[in-house]
């Protein structure tokens, strides 16, 4: 149904990288979710009232909360699609992540309420009634939630949306919850065994885990996280594609994500120090434009000159490479240059130290400086420590 509606309601519906198209998909899914969840709430509330089952009634209000979550998703996508302004020059794309987080919070609240009601039912058990109508409502609910899971998951992958992925996980947890409620109802009908409250506890735990996982996935982009490896590979492939035109290497890649379609990156590109600066600058401009066009981002490149034909510099650079390669873990260096003086020679470079490295940054610097002094006491290392942000 959603795919069918998208063809008529979303202009250029195949161009999912366009922010307006993404917004339209998110709002469409939110609207469909509101309608379906309201119908599910009405059906289950009726079934819960007739049967006296706390599990069915709790599941009904879980669907009502899902309708509220769909409202949050719809509003979130609407607000995220707003154009940048003077107060928010990078756009409003992160609102989508916030809406996904709010959906997760609603899931967690419902899990707590379901757990509380289920414990009360265990402490004060009562028989539940069932019949063809109640069974039919629960089966129909499972089928609807499976459908909602499938279309939410499909759209989330199509538009790369954390909010839609959280909604898909919520639909899956609802499917399992309703299936457990159905099993409990059938068990009570055919065996007389009353485990309504215990079933509610199991469902509550499952819903809580789904909400926690969804919250974790939406908090990451809000706090800032490394770019996807595939995205980094694409950047490297584009830049190093100009190797025959003077590009020697890249480092200090930093990617800022302000929401889907609003990515900014900066990177240092190494070029020969004796090259034609105007020609190299033109290549850098070309790379920036390619990154922006092909990866839908805003790119800024810092051009780093590298000395290639100085014998002493190359020799010292190799000695530093040997020292660092002998260190534990993945430590690298870049921007190497030397400044000879009358009493000593400065070896100036940056080292990239992993966030979880066993040595502190100070200890790393001190270790490398001591090793370089062992090579020659007149060599002095001037080291800046970087972190790998990609």
C-alpha positions, 0 to 999 in steps of 0.5 A: 500500500505504501509503495502504491501510494508513494507513486501517486503522492510523491513526486520523483519518488525514486530519487530517495537522495533528495531531501524533499523526497525523503521528507515525503516518504517519512510523512507518508509512512507516519500518516499510514502508521497513525491510521493503522495503529488507531484501528488496532487500538480500537480492535484490541481494546474491545477484545481486552474489554470482552475477555478481561485480559490484561495482556490484550488491553496492555497490547491495545494501549501499546498500539495507541502509543504507536499511533503517537509515535507515528505522529512524532515521526510525521512531525519530525520528518516535516520539521527536518525538511525545513531549509537552513536559516540564520539560526540553523545554518546547517539545516534541521536534519537532526530533528529526524534523529530526535523524533526517532529517539522520542519514539524509542522513549515511548516504547520504553515507557510502554514497556514499563507500564506493561511490566507493572500491569503484568506484575499486578495480574500475577499477584491478583490473577483472574480468568480470561475469556476468549472466542473467535472474535477475540482470536480473529482480532489478534491474528489480524493485528499480527498480520498488520504489524508484520506488514508495518514492519516490512514497509517501515524497514523497506523505506528505512533502507531506501531513504537511510533513516534512523527514525524509520528503522526505530519504527520498524523495530517497534512494529517487530516488537509489537508483532512478537508481543501480540503473538505471545498474547495470542498464545496465552489466550489460546492456552487459557481457552483449551487448557484453562491455564492462566499465565496472562500476567507472566506472558505480559512480563515476557512481552514487556522485557522484549519491548524494552529491549527493542526500545533500548536498541532503537534509542541507541541507534538514534543517540549515536548520530546525535552525539556524533559517530564515525562515518560508515566505512563505505563512505570513507572508502568512496572518499578515498577512491575519489581523491586517490583517483588523482594520484597520477596528477599529483595527489600523494595521500590523505589524512585528517578526514573529519565528517560532520553529519547534520542529518540525512543529505546534510554532510560536511567533511574536511580532509588533508590531501598531500601534494608534492612541495615542488609542484606547480601550486596553481595546477595543484590547487585546480586539482584540489578544487576539482576533487572538492566539486566531485565529492560534493556532487557524487557524495551529496556533501560539502567538502573542504580540502586542506592542501599539504605539501610533502617534500619528496627529493630531500635525501636526509628528510626521507632517511629520517622519515623512514627511521620514524616509520620504523619506530612507530611500526614497532609500537603496539596498536595502530599508530600512524604519522603524517605531515613529516618535515625537518628543520635543521639548526646549528645545534639540533634538527627538529623532526616535526610531524603528527601522530594518529593515536586510537581512542582506546590506545593503552598509552596516554597521548603524553606517554606516546609522545615521550616514547617516540621522542626517546627513541628518536634521541637514541638514533641521534641525540641532536634530533628533537621530535616536535609531535602533535597528537591526532585522533582518527575521526573516520 
